[in-house]
Amino acid sequence: MSNDRSYLNALQDYYARHRVLPSYASIGSLLGLKSKSSVAALVARLKLAGFVESTPDRRLAPTSRFFARPLAESPVHAGLPDAVADGAAEALTIDDYLIEHPSQTVLIRVKGDSMVDAGIFEGDLVVVEKRPTAEKGEIVVAIVDNQFSLKRLDIE
């Protein structure tokens, strides 16, 4: 399901922008699938996996699993860096209106107390959008020497 994951990510981003899933024909165009049978097979796999369902009028609709965000296995230290871990132990569903880029968003549990002045406490879940840039003063998860650390960005 590795290709299916990238297709699902594209559909999640489309839904975030349009608040509706595309038609079968539009799915083909969006994902670069050439044949109707390829689109139908993908939709069947996504239905089987519980990400989408058909409405009575035969439109595609997202299920609650469609909105699930990966929950990282490792907490992020609010202080000393921690080693980066791949994968997700489980998925949580959060309000789809809070996420602008679903395929780039993860939840990470905080470990440590150096961010309490920002209202972030040990055990909290932080919603993190993976992106290449951040502004001074934003709270970021930085990866330094292959380790995560939650900090307020200060650019000198």
Backbone as a printed PyTorch tensor [residue, N CA C, xyz], in Angstrom:
tensor([[[  0.8330,  -1.1980,   0.0000],
         [  0.0000,   0.0000,   0.0000],
         [  0.8710,   1.2540,   0.0000]],

        [[  2.1460,   1.1560,  -0.3770],
         [  3.0140,   2.3350,  -0.3680],
         [  2.5520,   3.3720,  -1.3860]],

        [[  2.2360,   2.9470,  -2.6230],
         [  1.6660,   3.8960,  -3.5860],
         [  0.3010,   4.3710,  -3.1220]],

        [[ -0.4850,   3.4500,  -2.5640],
         [ -1.7990,   3.8300,  -2.0670],
         [ -1.6790,   4.8970,  -0.9820]],

        [[ -0.6340,   4.8230,  -0.1550],
         [ -0.4290,   5.8350,   0.8930],
         [ -0.2070,   7.2040,   0.2620]],

        [[  0.5910,   7.2720,  -0.7990],
         [  0.8230,   8.5700,  -1.4500],
         [ -0.4510,   9.0540,  -2.1370]],

        [[ -1.2310,   8.1250,  -2.7000],
         [ -2.5140,   8.5120,  -3.3010],
         [ -3.4680,   9.0250,  -2.2180]],

        [[ -3.5020,   8.3180,  -1.0820],
         [ -4.3480,   8.7500,   0.0300],
         [ -3.9180,  10.1320,   0.5140]],

        [[ -2.6160,  10.3650,   0.6260],
         [ -2.1170,  11.6780,   1.0450],
         [ -2.5970,  12.7680,   0.0970]],

        [[ -2.5470,  12.5100,  -1.2040],
         [ -3.0060,  13.5010,  -2.1880],
         [ -4.5050,  13.7470,  -2.0420]],

        [[ -5.2730,  12.6930,  -1.7940],
         [ -6.7160,  12.8550,  -1.5980],
         [ -7.0140,  13.6150,  -0.3040]],

        [[ -6.2280,  13.3730,   0.7480],
         [ -6.4110,  14.1130,   2.0000],
         [ -6.1420,  15.6020,   1.7890]],

        [[ -5.0930,  15.9220,   1.0700],
         [ -4.7850,  17.3280,   0.7940],
         [ -5.8700,  17.9610,  -0.0740]],

        [[ -6.3770,  17.2240,  -1.0560],
         [ -7.4630,  17.7220,  -1.9110],
         [ -8.6890,  18.0160,  -1.0420]],

        [[ -9.0340,  17.0690,  -0.1650],
         [-10.1950,  17.2510,   0.7060],
         [-10.0160,  18.4670,   1.6170]],

        [[ -8.8250,  18.6680,   2.1270],
         [ -8.5620,  19.8150,   3.0020],
         [ -8.8090,  21.1300,   2.2680]],

        [[ -8.5060,  21.1670,   0.9730],
         [ -8.7100,  22.3890,   0.1840],
         [-10.1570,  22.5750,  -0.2590]],

        [[-10.8380,  21.4710,  -0.6170],
         [-12.1570,  21.5670,  -1.2530],
         [-13.3120,  21.0730,  -0.3880]],

        [[-13.0260,  20.4130,   0.7150],
         [-14.0320,  19.8500,   1.6200],
         [-14.9590,  18.8550,   0.9320]],

        [[-14.4730,  18.2220,  -0.1170],
         [-15.1950,  17.1700,  -0.8260],
         [-14.1520,  16.3150,  -1.5360]],

        [[-14.4490,  15.0370,  -1.7040],
         [-13.5430,  14.1840,  -2.4700],
         [-13.8250,  14.3530,  -3.9570]],

        [[-12.8130,  14.2080,  -4.7950],
         [-13.0230,  14.3740,  -6.2320],
         [-13.8210,  13.2080,  -6.8220]],

        [[-14.3750,  13.4350,  -8.0100],
         [-15.0590,  12.3730,  -8.7460],
         [-14.0340,  11.3380,  -9.1980]],

        [[-14.5170,  10.2020,  -9.6680],
         [-13.6040,   9.1680, -10.1670],
         [-12.7220,   9.7240, -11.2830]],

        [[-13.3060,  10.4680, -12.2230],
         [-12.5260,  11.0330, -13.3320],
         [-11.4780,  12.0090, -12.8110]],

        [[-11.8580,  12.8180, -11.8370],
         [-10.9130,  13.7830, -11.2720],
         [ -9.8160,  13.0930, -10.4660]],

        [[-10.1460,  11.9680,  -9.8360],
         [ -9.1200,  11.2070,  -9.1130],
         [ -8.0400,  10.7580, -10.0860]],

        [[ -8.4580,  10.2590, -11.2440],
         [ -7.4920,   9.8380, -12.2570],
         [ -6.5740,  10.9660, -12.6570]],

        [[ -7.1440,  12.1370, -12.9080],
         [ -6.3360,  13.3050, -13.2910],
         [ -5.4270,  13.7450, -12.1550]],

        [[ -5.9710,  13.8100, -10.9550],
         [ -5.2190,  14.2600,  -9.7890],
         [ -4.0180,  13.3580,  -9.5070]],

        [[ -4.2120,  12.0610,  -9.6390],
         [ -3.1810,  11.1020,  -9.2520],
         [ -2.3590,  10.5770, -10.4210]],

        [[ -2.7130,  11.0040, -11.6300],
         [ -1.9680,  10.5450, -12.8030],
         [ -2.2730,   9.1090, -13.1910]],

        [[ -3.4590,   8.6340, -12.8340],
         [ -3.8750,   7.2800, -13.2180],
         [ -4.5480,   7.3530, -14.5820]],

        [[ -4.0860,   6.5400, -15.5130],
         [ -4.5200,   6.6390, -16.9100],
         [ -5.8660,   5.9720, -17.1860]],

        [[ -6.1560,   4.8800, -16.4970],
         [ -7.3670,   4.1270, -16.8350],
         [ -8.4100,   4.1980, -15.7250]],

        [[ -9.6720,   4.0450, -16.1450],
         [-10.7740,   4.0140, -15.1830],
         [-10.6430,   2.8090, -14.2590]],

        [[-10.1190,   1.7130, -14.7990],
         [ -9.9860,   0.5080, -13.9720],
         [ -8.9430,   0.7060, -12.8640]],

        [[ -7.8970,   1.4870, -13.1440],
         [ -6.8960,   1.7850, -12.1080],
         [ -7.5150,   2.6090, -10.9880]],

        [[ -8.3380,   3.5900, -11.3630],
         [ -9.0260,   4.4140, -10.3610],
         [ -9.9860,   3.5480,  -9.5530]],

        [[-10.7630,   2.7080, -10.2390],
         [-11.7270,   1.8440,  -9.5540],
         [-11.0170,   0.8890,  -8.5910]],

        [[ -9.8780,   0.3500,  -9.0010],
         [ -9.1240,  -0.5600,  -8.1330],
         [ -8.5860,   0.1740,  -6.9050]],

        [[ -8.0780,   1.3920,  -7.1030],
         [ -7.5850,   2.1860,  -5.9760],
         [ -8.7140,   2.4820,  -4.9990]],

        [[ -9.8500,   2.9390,  -5.5190],
         [-10.9890,   3.2600,  -4.6540],
         [-11.4370,   2.0140,  -3.8960]],

        [[-11.4460,   0.8740,  -4.5570],
         [-11.8260,  -0.3760,  -3.8880],
         [-10.8670,  -0.6850,  -2.7330]],

        [[ -9.5710,  -0.4880,  -2.9550],
         [ -8.5870,  -0.7310,  -1.8790],
         [ -8.7700,   0.2590,  -0.7270]],

        [[ -9.0340,   1.5240,  -1.0560],
         [ -9.2460,   2.5300,  -0.0050],
         [-10.5200,   2.2430,   0.7820]],

        [[-11.5600,   1.7310,   0.0990],
         [-12.7900,   1.3340,   0.7940],
         [-12.5180,   0.1470,   1.7090]],

        [[-11.8100,  -0.8440,   1.1830],
         [-11.4920,  -2.0410,   1.9560],
         [-10.6730,  -1.6940,   3.1990]],

        [[ -9.7820,  -0.7230,   3.0710],
         [ -8.9520,  -0.2900,   4.2010],
         [ -9.7100,   0.6340,   5.1540]],

        [[-10.9250,   1.0550,   4.7730],
         [-11.7540,   1.8700,   5.6590],
         [-11.5050,   3.3600,   5.5940]],

        [[-10.8560,   3.8510,   4.5270],
         [-10.5810,   5.2820,   4.4090],
         [-11.7220,   6.0550,   3.7540]],

        [[-12.4480,   5.4180,   2.8400],
         [-13.5600,   6.0740,   2.1420],
         [-14.7380,   5.1160,   2.0700]],

        [[-15.9030,   5.6800,   1.7770],
         [-17.1120,   4.8870,   1.5830],
         [-17.9570,   5.5600,   0.5150]],

        [[-18.9240,   4.8300,  -0.0150],
         [-19.8300,   5.3980,  -1.0130],
         [-21.0920,   5.8800,  -0.3270]],

        [[-21.5740,   7.0400,  -0.7560],
         [-22.8340,   7.5700,  -0.2490],
         [-23.9680,   6.9390,  -1.0550]],

        [[-25.2260,   7.0960,  -0.6120],
         [-26.3420,   6.5350,  -1.3870],
         [-26.3950,   7.0400,  -2.8380]],

        [[-25.9080,   8.2530,  -3.0770],
         [-25.9060,   8.7660,  -4.4580],
         [-24.5970,   8.4400,  -5.1850]],

        [[-23.8370,   7.4590,  -4.6640],
         [-22.6200,   6.9060,  -5.2660],
         [-21.4180,   7.8500,  -5.2690]],

        [[-21.4520,   8.8790,  -4.4630],
         [-20.2750,   9.7430,  -4.3260],
         [-19.3610,   9.1430,  -3.2690]],

        [[-18.0970,   9.5100,  -3.3560],
         [-17.1490,   9.0680,  -2.3350],
         [-17.1940,  10.0180,  -1.1510]],

        [[-17.1120,   9.4560,   0.0410],
         [-17.0870,  10.2610,   1.2630],
         [-15.9800,   9.7270,   2.1680]],

        [[-15.3060,  10.6230,   2.8790],
         [-14.2680,  10.1750,   3.8110],
         [-14.8920,   9.5460,   5.0510]],

        [[-14.2270,   8.5680,   5.6110],
         [-14.6280,   7.9930,   6.8930],
         [-13.7930,   8.6640,   7.9850]],

        [[-14.0590,   8.3410,   9.2300],
         [-13.2530,   8.9300,  10.3080],
         [-11.7940,   8.4950,  10.1880]],

        [[-11.5460,   7.3000,   9.6640],
         [-10.1600,   6.8350,   9.4940],
         [ -9.4060,   7.6880,   8.4760]],

        [[-10.1160,   8.2570,   7.5160],
         [ -9.5100,   9.1310,   6.5070],
         [ -8.7950,  10.3050,   7.1790]],

        [[ -9.3350,  10.7540,   8.3220],
         [ -8.7940,  11.9210,   9.0210],
         [ -7.7880,  11.5580,  10.1120]],

        [[ -7.4960,  10.2870,  10.2880],
         [ -6.5580,   9.8730,  11.3350],
         [ -5.1630,  10.3910,  11.0190]],

        [[ -4.4860,  10.9050,  12.0200],
         [ -3.1070,  11.3950,  11.8890],
         [ -2.1940,  10.4200,  12.5980]],

        [[ -1.0190,  10.1850,  12.0590],
         [ -0.0800,   9.2760,  12.7270],
         [  0.3300,   9.8170,  14.0960]],

        [[  0.3910,   8.9330,  15.0680],
         [  0.9040,   9.2800,  16.3910],
         [  2.3060,   8.6980,  16.4800]],

        [[  3.2930,   9.5680,  16.5610],
         [  4.6860,   9.1200,  16.6040],
         [  4.9210,   8.2670,  17.8460]],

        [[  5.7430,   7.2330,  17.7030],
         [  6.0310,   6.3400,  18.8260],
         [  6.8710,   7.0220,  19.8950]],

        [[  7.7930,   7.8590,  19.4870],
         [  8.6970,   8.5130,  20.4320],
         [  8.1470,   9.8660,  20.8490]],

        [[  8.2550,  10.1910,  22.1330],
         [  7.8920,  11.5470,  22.5510],
         [  8.9440,  12.5330,  22.0620]],

        [[  8.6020,  13.8130,  22.0520],
         [  9.5920,  14.8320,  21.7220],
         [  9.9670,  15.5200,  23.0310]],

        [[ 11.2470,  15.6000,  23.3080],
         [ 11.7180,  16.2290,  24.5370],
         [ 11.5930,  17.7390,  24.4260]],

        [[ 11.0550,  18.3390,  25.4530],
         [ 11.0500,  19.7930,  25.5570],
         [ 12.2770,  20.1300,  26.3990]],

        [[ 13.3940,  20.0530,  25.7810],
         [ 14.6640,  20.2380,  26.4740],
         [ 15.7550,  19.5690,  25.6810]],

        [[ 16.3370,  18.5230,  26.2450],
         [ 17.4030,  17.8110,  25.5590],
         [ 16.8440,  17.0380,  24.3710]],

        [[ 17.5920,  16.9560,  23.2620],
         [ 17.1240,  16.2310,  22.0770],
         [ 16.9520,  14.7390,  22.3460]],

        [[ 16.0810,  14.1020,  21.5340],
         [ 15.8230,  12.6730,  21.6240],
         [ 15.9980,  12.0660,  20.2410]],

        [[ 16.3620,  10.8020,  20.1660],
         [ 16.5870,  10.1290,  18.8790],
         [ 15.2980,  10.0710,  18.0660]],

        [[ 15.4180,  10.2090,  16.7440],
         [ 14.2840,  10.1510,  15.8270],
         [ 13.8790,   8.6970,  15.6370]],

        [[ 12.5630,   8.4110,  15.7080],
         [ 12.0610,   7.0590,  15.4510],
         [ 11.0830,   7.1180,  14.2880]],

        [[ 11.1010,   6.1000,  13.4500],
         [ 10.1830,   6.0300,  12.3200],
         [  8.9400,   5.2510,  12.7160]],

        [[  7.8430,   5.4730,  11.9680],
         [  6.6360,   4.6890,  12.1480],
         [  5.6740,   5.3260,  13.1230]],

        [[  4.4940,   4.7390,  13.2200],
         [  3.4700,   5.2300,  14.1240],
         [  2.8650,   4.0510,  14.8670]],

        [[  2.7240,   4.1730,  16.1820],
         [  2.1790,   3.0990,  16.9830],
         [  0.6740,   2.9850,  16.7900]],

        [[  0.0060,   4.1070,  16.6220],
         [ -1.4370,   4.1270,  16.4440],
         [ -1.8010,   5.4160,  15.7250]],

        [[ -3.0610,   5.5510,  15.3650],
         [ -3.5060,   6.7760,  14.7060],
         [ -4.6380,   7.3870,  15.5200]],

        [[ -4.6610,   8.6960,  15.6060],
         [ -5.7140,   9.4260,  16.2900],
         [ -6.4680,  10.2690,  15.2720]],

        [[ -7.7660,  10.4420,  15.4790],
         [ -8.5500,  11.3010,  14.6040],
         [ -8.7670,  12.6340,  15.3100]],

        [[ -8.4490,  13.7290,  14.6180],
         [ -8.6950,  15.0540,  15.1690],
         [ -9.5440,  15.8330,  14.1810]],

        [[-10.0520,  16.9660,  14.6130],
         [-10.9300,  17.7840,  13.7860],
         [-10.2500,  18.1310,  12.4690]],

        [[-10.8560,  17.7050,  11.3650],
         [-10.2200,  17.9100,  10.0570],
         [-10.0550,  19.3840,   9.7100]],

        [[-10.7460,  20.2790,  10.3500],
         [-10.6080,  21.7020,  10.0490],
         [ -9.3650,  22.3260,  10.6840]],

        [[ -8.6870,  21.6040,  11.5520],
         [ -7.4730,  22.1160,  12.1800],
         [ -6.2300,  21.8400,  11.3500]],

        [[ -6.3550,  20.9900,  10.3420],
         [ -5.2010,  20.5280,   9.5850],
         [ -5.2520,  21.0860,   8.1720]],

        [[ -4.2450,  21.8790,   7.8070],
         [ -4.1970,  22.4470,   6.4620],
         [ -3.6010,  21.4770,   5.4490]],

        [[ -2.5860,  20.7360,   5.8380],
         [ -1.9090,  19.7850,   4.9470],
         [ -1.8700,  18.4160,   5.6340]],

        [[ -2.9490,  17.6440,   5.5200],
         [ -3.0420,  16.3790,   6.2560],
         [ -1.8850,  15.4220,   6.0350]],

        [[ -1.3860,  15.3240,   4.8160],
         [ -0.3210,  14.3510,   4.5570],
         [  1.0070,  14.7730,   5.1750]],

        [[  1.0980,  16.0150,   5.6380],
         [  2.3380,  16.5180,   6.2260],
         [  2.2050,  16.7580,   7.7280]],

        [[  1.1360,  16.2390,   8.3470],
         [  0.8550,  16.5330,   9.7490],
         [  0.9240,  15.2710,  10.5980]],

        [[  1.6030,  15.3710,  11.7420],
         [  1.6970,  14.2740,  12.7030],
         [  1.4450,  14.8200,  14.1060]],

        [[  1.1380,  13.9230,  15.0260],
         [  1.0000,  14.2560,  16.4410],
         [  2.1990,  13.6730,  17.1670]],

        [[  2.7940,  14.4580,  18.0560],
         [  3.9500,  13.9850,  18.8200],
         [  3.7180,  14.2980,  20.2970]],

        [[  3.9520,  13.3040,  21.1550],
         [  3.8040,  13.4970,  22.5970],
         [  5.0510,  14.1930,  23.1450]],

        [[  4.8410,  15.1750,  24.0330],
         [  5.9410,  15.9550,  24.6140],
         [  6.5150,  15.2210,  25.8160]],

        [[  7.8400,  15.2130,  25.8920],
         [  8.5440,  14.6540,  27.0460],
         [  9.4700,  15.7500,  27.5610]],

        [[  9.3600,  16.0840,  28.8170],
         [ 10.1780,  17.1510,  29.3900],
         [  9.3280,  18.3830,  29.6630]],

        [[  9.9240,  19.3430,  30.3770],
         [  9.1290,  20.4930,  30.8200],
         [  9.7320,  21.8460,  30.4720]],

        [[ 10.6290,  21.9070,  29.5040],
         [ 11.2650,  23.1930,  29.2040],
         [ 10.3610,  24.1440,  28.4230]],

        [[  9.1720,  23.6960,  27.9810],
         [  8.2710,  24.5640,  27.2180],
         [  7.0410,  24.9750,  28.0260]],

        [[  7.0920,  24.8170,  29.3680],
         [  5.9290,  25.1520,  30.1910],
         [  5.5670,  26.6270,  30.0880]],

        [[  6.5450,  27.5050,  29.8560],
         [  6.2380,  28.9290,  29.7100],
         [  5.3990,  29.2030,  28.4640]],

        [[  5.4210,  28.2730,  27.5010],
         [  4.6030,  28.3920,  26.2920],
         [  3.2900,  27.6280,  26.4580]],

        [[  3.0510,  27.0780,  27.6520],
         [  1.8230,  26.3320,  27.8950],
         [  1.8710,  24.9050,  27.3740]],

        [[  3.0720,  24.3940,  27.1370],
         [  3.2470,  23.0280,  26.6370],
         [  3.8860,  22.2100,  27.7530]],

        [[  3.1710,  21.1760,  28.1990],
         [  3.5960,  20.4030,  29.3550],
         [  3.9310,  18.9680,  28.9700]],

        [[  4.7030,  18.3050,  29.8250],
         [  5.0320,  16.8980,  29.5940],
         [  3.7440,  16.0990,  29.4390]],

        [[  3.7200,  15.2430,  28.4180],
         [  2.5450,  14.4160,  28.1430],
         [  1.5840,  15.0270,  27.1400]],

        [[  1.7000,  16.3430,  26.8830],
         [  0.8440,  16.9840,  25.8800],
         [  1.1270,  16.4080,  24.4980]],

        [[  0.1290,  16.4810,  23.6260],
         [  0.3270,  16.1470,  22.2200],
         [  0.4640,  17.4480,  21.4520]],

        [[  1.5110,  17.5440,  20.6350],
         [  1.6670,  18.7140,  19.7780],
         [  1.3330,  18.3040,  18.3500]],

        [[  0.6110,  19.1890,  17.6470],
         [  0.2690,  18.9820,  16.2440],
         [  1.3850,  19.6090,  15.4320]],

        [[  2.0680,  18.8040,  14.6340],
         [  3.2470,  19.2670,  13.9080],
         [  3.0300,  19.1100,  12.4090]],

        [[  3.1690,  20.2190,  11.6950],
         [  3.1380,  20.1740,  10.2320],
         [  4.5750,  20.1890,   9.7370]],

        [[  4.9400,  19.1500,   8.9870],
         [  6.2920,  19.0860,   8.4250],
         [  6.3870,  20.1060,   7.3000]],

        [[  7.3450,  21.0160,   7.4140],
         [  7.5770,  22.0110,   6.3590],
         [  9.0210,  22.4730,   6.4350]],

        [[  9.5470,  22.9660,   5.3180],
         [ 10.9750,  23.2890,   5.2600],
         [ 11.3720,  24.5900,   5.9520]],

        [[ 10.4270,  25.4920,   6.2090],
         [ 10.7870,  26.7830,   6.7970],
         [  9.8920,  27.1080,   7.9860]],

        [[ 10.3780,  28.0050,   8.8290],
         [  9.6130,  28.5060,   9.9680],
         [ 10.0420,  29.9430,  10.2230]],

        [[  9.1790,  30.6950,  10.8700],
         [  9.4520,  32.0940,  11.1880],
         [ 10.0170,  32.2100,  12.6020]],

        [[ 10.8090,  33.2450,  12.8190],
         [ 11.3550,  33.5280,  14.1460],
         [ 10.2000,  33.6440,  15.1380]],

        [[ 10.3470,  32.9970,  16.2750],
         [  9.3330,  33.0390,  17.3190],
         [  8.3550,  31.8750,  17.2820]],

        [[  8.2910,  31.1420,  16.1670],
         [  7.4060,  29.9840,  16.0900],
         [  7.9800,  28.8410,  16.9160]],

        [[  7.0880,  28.0070,  17.4390],
         [  7.5270,  26.8060,  18.1390],
         [  7.6990,  25.7260,  17.0830]],

        [[  8.8780,  25.1100,  17.0880],
         [  9.2210,  24.1350,  16.0540],
         [  9.7560,  22.8550,  16.6810]],

        [[  9.6650,  21.7750,  15.9240],
         [ 10.3760,  20.5470,  16.2440],
         [ 11.5630,  20.5250,  15.3020]],

        [[ 12.7270,  20.7310,  15.8670],
         [ 13.9510,  20.7500,  15.0650],
         [ 14.6160,  19.3830,  15.1510]],

        [[ 15.1860,  18.9530,  14.0420],
         [ 15.9570,  17.7140,  14.0380],
         [ 17.4200,  18.1010,  13.9440]],

        [[ 18.1330,  17.8590,  15.0320],
         [ 19.5540,  18.1790,  15.1070],
         [ 20.2970,  16.8980,  15.4430]],

        [[ 21.2740,  16.5440,  14.6170],
         [ 22.0370,  15.3070,  14.8170],
         [ 21.1060,  14.1030,  14.9690]],

        [[ 20.0770,  14.0380,  14.0970],
         [ 19.1160,  12.9340,  14.0600],
         [ 18.3170,  12.7970,  15.3590]],

        [[ 18.0740,  13.9290,  16.0380],
         [ 17.2910,  13.9250,  17.2680],
         [ 16.2730,  15.0570,  17.2300]],

        [[ 15.0810,  14.8010,  17.8220],
         [ 14.0200,  15.7960,  17.9050],
         [ 14.2130,  16.6890,  19.1250]],

        [[ 13.8310,  17.9580,  19.0030],
         [ 13.7700,  18.8540,  20.1540],
         [ 12.7200,  19.9230,  19.8700]],

        [[ 11.8510,  20.1900,  20.8430],
         [ 10.7940,  21.1910,  20.7140],
         [ 11.2970,  22.5010,  21.3040]],

        [[ 11.3370,  23.5510,  20.4940],
         [ 11.8840,  24.8430,  20.9290],
         [ 11.1760,  25.9880,  20.2200]],

        [[ 11.3090,  27.1850,  20.7870],
         [ 10.8780,  28.4020,  20.0950],
         [ 12.0420,  28.8300,  19.2050]],

        [[ 11.7690,  29.0500,  17.9160],
         [ 12.8230,  29.3700,  16.9540],
         [ 13.3430,  30.7830,  17.1900]],

        [[ 14.6500,  30.8750,  17.3510],
         [ 15.3190,  32.1650,  17.5250],
         [ 16.4190,  32.2440,  16.4780]],

        [[ 16.2360,  33.1110,  15.5080],
         [ 17.2130,  33.2610,  14.4290],
         [ 18.0850,  34.4610,  14.7370]],

        [[ 19.3910,  34.2280,  14.7660],
         [ 20.3160,  35.3270,  15.0670],
         [ 20.8770,  35.9180,  13.8070]]])
